[in-house]
Amino acid sequence: MNQVLSPEDFWEAFCDHNADLNKDELYYDVWQFLDGARGCDRLASLCLAGIKTATSSVYKTFELDEMKIPEEGDYSIILDSDEIPLFILKDTKVEIKKFSEVDADFAEKEGEGDQTVEGWRKIHLKEFEKKCEEYGIEFSDDTLILCEEFEVIFQ
């Protein structure tokens, strides 16, 4: 029977596997795609398949939740819908753009839908409007979006 690792033990296994890293100097976060909602496992599987190499969020929510803004070189432990660690990703590029400025290149890297910028806007408009409503933020084409590109580095 396989033992299910906690996120902390999963991080330790990653650090043990990468002894050249100074784990005391590294930042990592633990999260699920779509805040654990239906579909988070599908998005995680797209990452493992190399199709999804980017993700996006409403920038203001980080400030309101008093969370660290992701930076290039940060790590994330991605959980499945049962909150079991699946893999670790490393941010390779982080940009803040207006919703209207997200381009076709980034939309393709998100790996969702038809991977066009039009498809990205359609999918994310609903998601971001809902998130903004939860936080009491007015959504517009000028709403700042945190755009993260990453690579899966451990599973």
C-alpha positions as CSV (number, residue, x, y, z in Angstrom):
1,M,0.0,0.0,0.0
2,N,1.4,3.4,-1.0
3,Q,1.7,5.9,1.8
4,V,0.1,9.3,1.1
5,L,2.6,12.1,1.9
6,S,1.6,15.4,3.5
7,P,2.6,18.5,1.5
8,E,5.4,19.0,4.0
9,D,6.7,15.5,3.6
10,F,6.4,15.9,-0.2
11,W,8.5,19.0,0.0
12,E,11.1,17.2,2.1
13,A,11.2,14.4,-0.5
14,F,11.8,17.0,-3.2
15,C,14.6,18.6,-1.2
16,D,16.2,15.3,-0.4
17,H,16.1,14.5,-4.2
18,N,17.7,17.9,-4.9
19,A,20.4,18.0,-2.2
20,D,22.1,21.0,-4.0
21,L,19.2,23.3,-3.1
22,N,19.2,25.2,0.2
23,K,15.7,24.5,1.3
24,D,15.9,27.1,4.0
25,E,16.2,29.8,1.3
26,L,13.4,28.5,-0.9
27,Y,9.8,29.7,-0.9
28,Y,6.9,27.3,-1.7
29,D,3.2,27.5,-1.5
30,V,0.5,24.7,-1.5
31,W,-2.6,25.0,-3.6
32,Q,-5.1,23.5,-6.0
33,F,-6.3,24.7,-9.4
34,L,-9.7,26.4,-9.3
35,D,-9.5,26.6,-5.5
36,G,-10.2,22.9,-5.4
37,A,-13.4,23.2,-7.3
38,R,-14.6,20.6,-9.9
39,G,-12.1,20.5,-12.6
40,C,-8.9,20.9,-10.6
41,D,-7.8,17.3,-11.3
42,R,-8.3,17.9,-15.1
43,L,-6.1,21.0,-15.0
44,A,-3.5,19.2,-13.0
45,S,-3.5,16.4,-15.6
46,L,-2.9,18.9,-18.3
47,C,0.2,20.1,-16.4
48,L,1.5,16.5,-16.2
49,A,0.9,16.1,-19.9
50,G,2.9,19.2,-20.7
51,I,-0.1,21.0,-22.2
52,K,-0.7,23.5,-19.4
53,T,2.4,25.5,-18.6
54,A,0.8,28.6,-17.3
55,T,-1.9,29.8,-14.9
56,S,-3.6,33.1,-14.1
57,S,-5.3,34.8,-11.2
58,V,-6.9,38.1,-10.2
59,Y,-3.9,40.0,-8.8
60,K,-5.8,42.0,-6.2
61,T,-6.9,38.8,-4.4
62,F,-3.3,38.2,-3.3
63,E,-3.2,41.6,-1.6
64,L,-6.7,41.2,0.0
65,D,-5.7,37.7,1.3
66,E,-2.3,39.1,2.4
67,M,-0.6,36.4,0.4
68,K,2.9,36.6,-1.1
69,I,2.9,37.6,-4.8
70,P,4.5,34.7,-6.7
71,E,7.9,35.4,-8.2
72,E,10.1,33.7,-10.8
73,G,11.9,30.8,-9.0
74,D,9.1,30.2,-6.5
75,Y,7.8,26.6,-6.1
76,S,4.2,25.3,-5.6
77,I,3.0,22.0,-4.4
78,I,-0.1,21.2,-6.5
79,L,-2.8,19.1,-4.7
80,D,-5.5,17.0,-6.3
81,S,-9.2,17.3,-5.4
82,D,-8.6,15.1,-2.3
83,E,-5.8,17.4,-1.2
84,I,-3.1,14.9,-2.0
85,P,0.2,16.3,-3.4
86,L,0.6,15.5,-7.1
87,F,3.6,17.4,-8.2
88,I,5.8,20.5,-7.7
89,L,6.0,23.3,-10.2
90,K,8.5,26.1,-10.4
91,D,7.6,29.6,-11.7
92,T,9.7,30.5,-14.7
93,K,8.1,33.8,-15.5
94,V,5.6,36.0,-13.7
95,E,3.9,39.1,-15.2
96,I,1.1,41.3,-14.2
97,K,-1.1,42.3,-17.2
98,K,-4.5,43.9,-17.7
99,F,-7.2,41.3,-18.6
100,S,-7.4,42.9,-22.1
101,E,-3.6,42.6,-22.5
102,V,-3.3,38.8,-22.1
103,D,-2.1,37.6,-25.4
104,A,-2.4,34.5,-27.6
105,D,1.0,33.2,-26.5
106,F,-0.1,33.1,-22.9
107,A,-3.5,31.7,-23.7
108,E,-1.9,28.8,-25.5
109,K,0.4,28.1,-22.5
110,E,-2.7,28.0,-20.2
111,G,-3.7,24.9,-22.2
112,E,-7.4,25.2,-21.7
113,G,-10.3,25.1,-24.1
114,D,-9.2,25.7,-27.7
115,Q,-6.0,27.5,-26.5
116,T,-6.9,30.7,-28.3
117,V,-6.9,34.1,-26.7
118,E,-10.6,34.4,-27.5
119,G,-11.3,31.1,-25.8
120,W,-9.1,32.1,-22.8
121,R,-11.0,35.3,-22.4
122,K,-14.4,33.5,-22.6
123,I,-13.3,30.9,-20.0
124,H,-11.6,33.3,-17.6
125,L,-14.1,36.2,-17.9
126,K,-16.7,34.0,-16.0
127,E,-14.1,32.7,-13.5
128,F,-12.6,36.2,-12.8
129,E,-16.0,37.9,-12.6
130,K,-17.1,35.4,-10.0
131,K,-13.8,35.8,-8.1
132,C,-14.1,39.6,-8.1
133,E,-17.7,39.4,-6.9
134,E,-16.6,37.2,-4.0
135,Y,-14.0,39.9,-3.0
136,G,-16.2,42.9,-3.7
137,I,-13.9,44.0,-6.6
138,E,-15.3,45.5,-9.8
139,F,-14.1,43.5,-12.8
140,S,-13.2,45.2,-16.1
141,D,-10.9,44.8,-19.1
142,D,-8.4,46.8,-16.9
143,T,-8.5,44.3,-14.0
144,L,-4.9,43.2,-13.3
145,I,-4.2,39.6,-13.9
146,L,-1.2,37.7,-12.4
147,C,0.2,35.5,-15.2
148,E,2.5,32.7,-14.2
149,E,4.4,30.4,-16.4
150,F,5.9,27.3,-14.9
151,E,7.4,23.9,-15.4
152,V,6.6,20.7,-13.5
153,I,9.9,19.7,-11.8
154,F,9.0,16.9,-9.4
155,Q,6.3,14.2,-9.0
